[in-house]
Amino acid sequence: MPYKSIHDLPESIKKHLPKEALSIFKSAFNAAFEEYKEQKAKREEIAHKVAWSAVKKKFVKSPSGNWISK
């Protein structure tokens, strides 16, 4: 289901991503969730993959497990 704000994102995501990355994740997830509405069985899975791909364009995971700007 689409997220209304970054505060609605899962804790596992909010714990490691900086605010800018959370915003990117939310926007990409919501757009993909709408775009792939005909893929009912895998819609949420696809949206998560798209969202992570968008985050990875501007951020990289540090050795500590947190995400930092490239």
MOQUIWO-V469598 format. One record per residue. N is the residue number from 0. SS is DSSP state (hx for helix, st for strand, lp for the rest). PSI is psi in whole degrees, 0 to 359 (none if undefined). NEAR is the number of other ideal C-beta (glycine too) atoms within 12 Angstrom. Layout:
n=[N	N]
ss=[SS	SS]
psi=[PSI	PSI]
near=[NEAR	NEAR]
This chain:
n=[0	1	2	3	4	5	6	7	8	9	10	11	12	13	14	15	16	17	18	19	20	21	22	23	24	25	26	27	28	29	30	31	32	33	34	35	36	37	38	39	40	41	42	43	44	45	46	47	48	49	50	51	52	53	54	55	56	57	58	59	60	61	62	63	64	65	66	67	68	69]
ss=[lp	lp	lp	lp	lp	hx	hx	hx	lp	lp	hx	hx	hx	hx	lp	lp	lp	lp	hx	hx	hx	hx	hx	hx	hx	hx	hx	hx	hx	hx	hx	hx	hx	hx	hx	lp	lp	lp	lp	lp	lp	lp	hx	hx	hx	hx	hx	hx	hx	hx	hx	hx	hx	hx	hx	hx	hx	hx	st	st	st	lp	lp	lp	lp	lp	st	st	st	lp]
psi=[145	154	132	325	170	339	341	350	155	145	323	333	314	331	329	340	140	166	316	319	325	320	318	314	310	313	315	318	310	320	316	323	321	316	323	33	339	348	58	316	329	12	310	321	315	316	321	318	318	317	315	323	319	318	317	346	332	348	156	148	127	166	334	351	352	160	134	156	142	none]
near=[15	22	26	11	15	24	14	17	30	20	12	11	27	22	15	23	33	23	19	20	32	29	25	29	40	32	24	31	36	29	21	28	28	18	17	24	18	11	17	11	10	16	22	22	17	24	29	27	21	29	36	25	19	26	32	21	18	20	26	18	18	14	8	10	12	17	28	19	18	13]
